[in-house]
């Protein structure tokens, strides 16, 4: 796979909010949900409905070129959002309770019985909803044309034959079968049946082949005309496609318009019987307690007593009274091999049979619909057979009363369940059994398709969208997320980059949708998926959306993820390792060290817009960057003598320094900015990079100290919970570093002035100007260095943990060790720098030589004990890289330098250096 390379210098672009790409459109649906307080399950404005329409628009947009794989993905996503909308609308709906009068009515019609069971059985309702969804995603249909007339070509041929051969068909020309002598719908079946029987009889006899002279047999010979046969095959295929799409009404209309009302009747037999007036009677109603179907006359007394009821009209009845007989007919036709394949499948689908339907299934949806339809029909039959509700219609008898023993003659007609004396618990036990059966049957159906020997079908079943539809149907959504998150570990092998981006967007929004309706979602798997989608947004340069989605992570995960996005160091993508392929990581565009300060400010403030804790995000971003110090330390730059102060910054140093910008965007993080700046300064100073440490000081704005000082008195005692007196220590330590770098800058100025000393033959005014500038700068340098040496520099900072725990104590000890190391390195360096400046300028300012000796007095003073930093014991402690430094004694070097000063004073003035200077 070819990966696109993003150059470091490539400019970052924040996409505007009004973008119409799918990323922005999907995000806008969630934003509108919160702003406008829309019901998440609203069929028009809910997010699932909006996302489905986005998929439709994507598929219908002619300006967008989609590959076949992309078109399939968008279509599958569109179907899945519709399934989500349908399933969770039912799952979150309040349960319905039926009246007590209905729960004991044996005359309740089958349609009402099934509907009541659907309202009480969650699994049955979801099964019905899933089947309804499968109706909405069938294969492409090719309806046949509507043709008026009943077998017109066969009819014309029969009429012509009867006119030409009125007596017999024996003179009919050979080579063409005669037409039917009868035009009833069963004529082709009878002819095929007789032909089959005749062949069977012929094979069983040893005599020569002969024809039976039965007139009825001759009467049934023949076949439909070719054009009628072709139209019938096209017609039954169209009817099957209507049934597959759940459009049984269109199938019936099609039959009637084609003058095939008998076929419409055969299809309508599956409709459950329904008689509205019977549903309103209570158990105490004046029904005749016999086994005769009540007619209109028997209903008159009840109607007269209940005037509010509408007049009974037998035409209100609908559906089939003998559904068992109809279903047996359908099963017989589905197994009749002499019928066209689609006609077998048509009646097999109506009866809930699978073996005749599967041969005409071509897609995963078709196969699943075949099995789900069979499960649903089986459950409907169980409901009608096992319930006391509507008992009369399924058994043509009333159930026995509690105190009545059934007649022996009826024993065989009454189901075993109805003979159970504990009749009141019958429905409840059946409900539990049916629910268990449904889940088990659905699992078996999905597994059967998944393990199909049909390679293309099995591969389609493993499509992530089909897997999602499967887990959604059986209500194991957390297993779905865990499975997908685990599959991401091998994503680079299983998916292309575009496909993986598509899947991450879908699953991320499915997670957020479920959260919006208060569904429990596995936090670990969902966070892994959301983090993956955040990186997709980085890859697509959708920086304006990243904070919105990071805010949806769990608090700790969200803060850390957004902080990692802000700094975007390669090592910070460890949380993606094993989760996303390198194709995505190498394609990723994020902020990192190349973004300028205004861009960083906008990105950080987006965290605040979407509910993330800005201070925690900023602090985490800096801490993650500084953690690089522990993993890959800079090579030590310490030398025996001066540390180089004018070197250029390295890229890594600059990146570490710029990480502090996250903490100076908002005043709430100013204190943390000082703390982290001090930490970074200590690191650079201990590794011998004072130039980088000075850059840290310059990065912190002047106003930061003032804001921090005003928020808390730096001279006050640390309060409980103020870890190690952060405010006081941070201000004090930072100001002392600032004083130190002032000394170094003054020394640089002295070197610059000395580098511009007048040449021989310079005028008196030039020499005087030079001497004056040098003297003034040397005075400032002397004052600054003496101020540090006489102020217990970095020794008056105390780290006292407020809580006695090992981590705080280790932190305090480490900081004290670092400060001691800094004094050990830079107190002698300040002395050497000042001493060298005084000696070199002594040729022009004689008093500076005397000052060099005064400096030695300050170093040797017991009040400040600066001499301790020159002693060899523990002088060269191991640096951060753990290497023991072995340098010569600084005290010996300093004493040699003092000897040179004594000799210079003696040479220039002729006065012993230890004699007090004359006043």
Residue, then its C-alpha position, 0 to 999 in steps of 0.5 A: x500500500x502506498x502511503x502519502x507523506x506529510x512534510x513537516x513544513x506543510x501548513x495546518x488548516x482548520x476546516x470551517x464549521x460549515x463544511x458539508x463533508x460527511x465528518x462535519x455532517x455527522x458531527x452536526x447531527x450530534x451537536x444539534x441533538x444537544x443544542x435543540x434538545x431533540x429526542x434521539x429517537x425522533x424519526x425525522x430529526x434524530x441522529x440515526x435518521x439524519x445519518x441515514x439521509x446523509x448516506x442516501x445523499x452520498x449514494x444519490x450524489x452524481x458529482x461524487x465518484x464512488x467505487x463499487x466497494x465504497x458504494x456498498x459500504x455506504x449502502x450497508x451503513x445506510x441500512x444499519x442506521x435504519x435498523x438502529x432507529x427501528x430496533x431502539x425505538x421499540x426497545x426504549x418504548x414503555x411496555x404495554x399492559x393488557x386488560x384483564x378481560x382480554x387475558x381470559x377471552x377464548x374468543x379473542x381473534x388470532x390477530x389480537x392474540x399475536x399483537x398482545x403477545x408482541x406487546x408483552x414479549x420483548x424478543x418477539x417484538x424485536x424479531x418482528x422489527x428485525x424482519x420488518x427491517x429486512x423487508x426494507x433492504x431486498x435485492x433489486x426487483x424486476x416486476x413483470x408488466x400487468x397483463x389483463x386476461x387469464x391465459x389468453x394464448x392458451x384460451x385462444x389455442x383451446x378455442x381454436x382446437x375445439x372448433x377444428x377438432x370437436x370430437x377428439x384430439x387424436x387427429x391433432x398434429x404431432x409435435x405439439x401438445x394439445x391445450x387444456x380442455x379446462x381452464x381452471x388453475x389446477x389444470x397444469x398441476x393435474x396434467x403434471x400429476x397424471x403424467x408423473x403417475x403414468x410414467x411411474x406405472x409404465x416403469x413398474x410393468x414389463x409390458x410394452x408401453x401403452x396409453x390408458x384409455x381413460x377419458x379423464x386422462x385424455x381430458x387432462x392432457x396438454x400444457x399452457x402455451x409458451x407465452x402464457x408459461x413465460x408470463x406465469x414464470x415472470x409473474x410468480x417471480x414478481x410476486x415473490x419479490x413483493x413478498x420478499x419486500x413485505x409488500x403483500x398488498x401489492x402482490x394481491x393487487x398485482x394478481x387481481x389486475x392480471x385477472x388471477x383473483x384465485x392466486x390473490x386468494x391463495x396468497x391472502x390466506x396467511x392473514x390472521x383472522x380478525x373480527x373487531x367486535x369480538x375483542x371487546x367482550x369480557x368473560x362475563x359476556x352472554x356468549x353461548x358456552x358451546x362449541x358453535x361459532x357465534x353469529x350475528x343473532x347471538x351477538x344481538x343481546x350484548x349489542x342491545x345492552x351496549x349501545x355505544x358499540x357500532x352495529x355488528x357487520x360481518x363484513x368487518x371480518x378479515x383474514x383466514x379462519x382456517x390458517x392451518x389448512x392454508x399453511x399445509x397447502x403452501x407447504x405442499x406447493x413449496x415441495x412440488x418440484x413440478x412448479x417453477x422455482x419461484x412459485x415454490x419459493x413464493x408459497x414456501x416464504x408465506x408458510x415460513x419454510x426455508x428449503x424452497x426459498x434458499x435457492x432463490x436467495x442471493x444476498x446476505x440479507x436474503x438468506x437472513x430474511x429467509x431464516x428470520x421469516x421462518x422463525x417468526x412464522x414458527x413462533x406465531x404458530x406456537x402462540x396460537x396453539x399454546x395460549x388460552x387466548x383465542x383458544x376457540x379459533x385454533x381448536x374449534x372448542x372452548x378450553x375446559x373450565x377449572x372445575x370441569x374435567x374434559x370429556x374422554x372424546x375430547x382428550x385427543x383434541x386438547x393440547x397437553x398444556x391445556x390439561x395442566x391444572x395450573x392454567x393461570x401460569x400457562x401463558x407466562x411459562x410459554x412466554x419464557x420458553x418462546x423468548x428462549x427459543x427466539x434467541x437460540x434460533x436467531x443465533x443458529x440462523x446467523x451462525x449457519x449463514x456465517x459457516x455457509x459453504x457458499x464462499x461469497x455468502x460467508x465472506x459477506x457475513x463477515x463484513x463488519x456492517x453485517x456483523x454489526x447488524x447481527x449483534x444489534x439484532x440479538x442485543x449484544x452490542x457490547x460484544x460487537x464493540x469489543x469484537x471490533x476493537x479487538x479486530x482493529x489490532x490487525x486492521x492493517x491486514x484486514x482493511x484498506x485505509x478508506x474502509x477503516x476510516x469509514x468503519x471507525x466513523x460508523x462505530x464511533x457514532x453508534x457509540x455516541x448514539x447509544x450513550x444519548x439514549x442512556x444505553x450502557x456501553x463498554x467503556x474500554x472498547x468504546x474509548x479505543x474506537x473513539x480514539x481511533x476516530x480522533x486519529x482519522x479526523x487528524x488524518x483528514x485535517x478536521x482539527x475543528x472536530x477533534x475536541x468535540x469527539x475527545x470530549x466524549x471519551x471518559x474524563x481521564x482518557x479524553x484529556x490524555x487523548x486530546x493532549x497527545x493530539x496537541x503535541x503529536x509526538x511519534x512516541x505519544x501514539x503508543x496508545x494507538x499501537x496495535x490499534x490502527x495500522x501504520x498507514x493511518x499513523x504515517x498519514x496523520x496531520x496534527x499540531x506538534x511543534x510546527x504549529x505557531x502560537x495562535x494555532x495552538x491557542x485556537x486548538x487548546x480553547x476548543x477543549x473548553x468549548x466541548x467540556x474538557x478541562x482546559x488546565x488538565x489538557x494543557x498540563x498533560x500536554x506539557x508533562x507528556x512532552x517532558x516525559x521524553x527527557x526520561x526516555x531519551x536524554x540530551x547528550x551532556x554538554x558539560x565541560x571542564x570550565x565554562x559551559x557554552x552559552x551561545x550555541x544554537x538551539x537544537x530541534x529537540x530543545x526547541x520542541x521542549x521549550x515550546x511545549x510551555x506555550x500550552x501553559x501560558x494561554x490561559x491564566x489558570x495554568x500560569x502557576x503550572x507554567x512556572x513549575x514546569x519552566x523551572x523543571x525544564x531549566x533545571x534539566x538544561x542547566x544540569x546537562x550543560x545547556x545554559x543557552x536553552x535554559x535562558x530560552x525557557x526564561x525568555x518564553x515565560x511572559x513578564x506578566x505571568x509572575x505578577x498574576x501568580x503573585x497576586x493570586x497568592x502571597x508568595x511570602x505566605x506559609x504553604x497551605x495544606x494541600x499546596x503541594x511543596x509550597x508550589x507558589x512560593x517556590x516557583x516564584x522564588x526559584x524562577x527569579x533566581x534563575x533570571x538573576x543568574x542569566x542576567x549575570x551571564x548576559x552581562x559577561x557576554x557584554x563585557x566580552x563584546x566590549x573587550x573585543x572592540x578595544x581601541x587599536x594602537x594610535x586611537x584618540x584619547x576620546x575613543x580610549x576614554x569612551x571604551x574605558x567608561x563603557x567597560x568600567x560600567x559593564x564590569x561594575x554591573x557584572x561584579x554587583x550581579x555576581x556578588x549578589x548571587x554569591x551572597x544570597x544563598x542562591x538556590x539554597x533557600x528553596x525548601x521542598x516540604x511534601x504536604x503528604x507523606x507518600x513515597x512519590x512526593x518525597x522522591x520528587x522533593x529529593x530529586x529537585x534538591x539534588x538537581x539544585x545542588x548540582x546546579x550550584x556545584x556547576x554554575x557557582x564556580x563558573x560565575x566566579x571564573x567568568x567574573x574573575x576572567x573579566x576583572x583580570x582582562x579589564x585590569x589593563x584598563x581599570x586597575x581597581x578590577x585587579x583588586x576586585x578579583x582578590x575581593x571576590x576570592x574573599x567572598x568565595x572563602x567566606x564562611x558565611x556563604x560557603x561558596x568555596x564548598x562548590x570548588x572542593x573535589x568531594x562530591x564535586x562531579x556527581x553523576x549527571x542525568x545520563x548516569x556517567x561519572x565525570x572526572x575533572x580536575x579540582x576547580x579549587x586548584x584552578x582558581x588558586x592558580x588564577x589568583x596567583x596570576x592576579x597577585x603577580x599582575x598587581x605586584x608588576x603594575x603597582x609595585x605594591x604587595x597585593x595583600x597590603x591594604x590599598x592606600x586611601 
